[in-house]
Amino acid sequence: MEADANKVSAKRVSVPFYGDTSAGFSAAVLQLIGDSRSDIAIYTRDLDPQILNTSAVIEVLRTLALRPSNSVRGQIRILVQSTYRAIKDGHRIIELSRRLPDAFSFRCPVAEDLHYAGAFLLNDRFGYIERRFGDRFEFVGDLYGIAEQSRLKRYFDEVWERAVPASELRRLSL
């Protein structure tokens, strides 16, 4: 009977949140990545330098990438519509991905998928954060939003399958 009580108390519940500031969005991103067991999926326009190029996010991604989970390290998949700005500005996530290449995968959506104006981040515990317009900080999310996270994950996986590897983000060695 006590084991059943522990199962009930450990059950996750929906924890919706929303906001419209970069600080709020950044805090939500850190919480979702930190709450992940091993996998993160990110759909972004240009690697969101104000959010994803911070020391705090780089550190939590590094920790996730190195975290053993059932003998498999974390996997971070990123769909990025344009890599130009990230490469030009020396985005730290690119350098981290070069040091931990087994943990990071980057792809660019094909032309038919570039119409998507939003951005989102998904973790493997049914958490999500979404911006309907990727160039604004208005966001909604949930730490345990099964239905919406599942919908976004299906979309991410469909676009991922059609996308092409972002080979320009790999280290060139001569």
C-alpha positions in Angstrom: 0.0 0.0 0.0 2.9 2.4 0.8 4.4 1.7 -2.6 1.1 2.7 -4.2 1.1 6.0 -2.2 4.6 6.7 -3.4 3.6 6.2 -7.0 0.7 8.6 -6.7 2.9 11.3 -5.0 5.6 10.9 -7.7 3.0 11.4 -10.4 3.7 14.5 -12.5 1.1 17.1 -13.0 0.7 19.9 -15.5 2.5 23.1 -14.6 1.7 25.7 -17.3 3.5 29.0 -17.5 3.7 32.0 -19.8 5.5 35.3 -20.2 6.7 38.0 -22.5 10.2 38.9 -21.4 13.6 37.6 -22.3 14.4 37.0 -18.6 11.3 34.9 -18.2 11.9 33.0 -21.4 15.5 32.4 -20.4 14.5 31.1 -17.0 11.9 28.7 -18.6 14.5 27.4 -21.0 17.0 26.7 -18.2 14.3 24.9 -16.2 13.2 22.7 -19.1 16.7 21.7 -20.0 17.5 21.1 -16.4 14.4 18.9 -16.0 15.3 16.7 -18.9 16.6 13.2 -18.3 18.6 12.9 -21.6 17.0 14.4 -24.7 16.2 17.9 -25.9 14.7 19.1 -29.2 15.1 22.7 -30.2 13.5 24.4 -33.2 15.0 27.9 -33.7 15.3 30.5 -36.3 19.0 31.5 -35.7 20.0 29.7 -32.4 18.5 32.6 -30.4 21.7 34.2 -29.3 20.1 36.2 -26.5 19.0 33.0 -24.9 21.0 30.0 -26.1 24.4 31.8 -26.2 24.5 32.5 -22.4 26.9 30.9 -20.0 24.0 29.4 -18.0 22.4 27.7 -21.0 25.8 26.4 -22.3 26.6 25.0 -18.9 23.2 23.2 -18.5 23.5 21.8 -22.0 27.0 20.6 -21.3 25.8 18.9 -18.1 22.9 17.3 -20.1 25.2 16.1 -22.9 27.5 14.5 -20.3 24.8 13.0 -18.1 24.6 9.2 -18.3 21.1 7.9 -18.6 20.8 4.2 -19.0 24.4 4.2 -20.3 23.4 6.7 -23.1 24.5 10.3 -22.9 22.2 13.2 -23.6 21.1 13.9 -27.1 20.5 17.5 -28.2 18.8 17.8 -31.6 18.6 21.3 -33.1 16.6 22.4 -36.1 18.0 25.8 -37.1 16.5 27.8 -40.0 19.6 30.0 -40.6 23.1 29.4 -39.3 24.7 32.5 -40.8 24.4 34.8 -37.7 25.5 32.0 -35.3 28.6 31.3 -37.3 29.4 35.0 -37.9 29.0 35.8 -34.2 30.8 32.7 -32.9 27.8 31.2 -31.0 29.1 29.2 -28.0 26.7 26.3 -28.7 28.6 25.6 -31.9 31.9 25.3 -30.0 30.3 23.1 -27.3 28.9 20.9 -30.1 32.3 20.5 -31.6 33.7 19.4 -28.2 30.8 17.0 -27.7 29.9 15.9 -31.2 28.1 12.7 -30.2 25.6 14.7 -28.1 24.7 17.4 -30.7 22.9 17.1 -34.0 22.1 20.1 -36.2 19.8 20.1 -39.2 18.4 22.9 -41.4 14.7 22.6 -42.6 14.1 22.3 -46.3 12.5 25.2 -48.2 9.0 23.9 -47.8 9.4 24.0 -43.9 10.8 27.5 -43.7 7.4 29.0 -43.4 7.2 28.1 -39.7 7.5 31.4 -37.8 7.7 30.0 -34.3 10.4 28.5 -32.1 10.2 25.9 -29.4 12.1 23.6 -27.0 11.0 20.2 -25.9 12.4 17.9 -23.2 11.9 14.2 -22.8 9.7 14.6 -19.7 6.8 16.1 -21.7 7.9 19.7 -21.0 7.8 22.3 -23.7 8.2 26.0 -24.2 6.9 27.7 -27.4 7.0 31.1 -29.0 4.4 31.5 -31.7 6.7 34.1 -33.3 10.3 33.1 -33.0 11.5 36.8 -33.0 9.4 37.7 -30.0 9.7 36.7 -26.3 6.0 36.0 -25.8 5.9 32.3 -24.8 3.8 29.6 -23.3 4.8 26.3 -21.9 4.3 23.5 -19.4 6.6 21.4 -17.4 4.3 18.5 -18.1 2.1 19.3 -21.0 1.6 15.9 -22.6 -0.8 16.9 -25.4 1.0 20.0 -26.6 4.5 18.6 -26.2 3.4 15.5 -28.2 2.0 17.7 -31.0 5.2 19.8 -31.2 7.4 16.6 -31.1 5.5 15.1 -34.0 6.0 18.3 -36.0 9.7 18.4 -35.0 10.2 14.8 -36.0 8.5 15.3 -39.4 10.6 18.4 -40.2 13.8 16.7 -38.8 13.3 13.8 -41.2 13.1 16.1 -44.2 15.8 18.5 -43.0 19.4 18.5 -44.2 22.5 18.2 -42.0 23.9 21.7 -41.1 27.4 20.7 -42.2 28.6 24.3 -42.0 28.5 23.9 -38.2 31.0 21.0 -38.1 34.7 21.7 -37.5 36.7 21.8 -40.6 40.1 20.2 -40.1 42.8 20.4 -42.6 
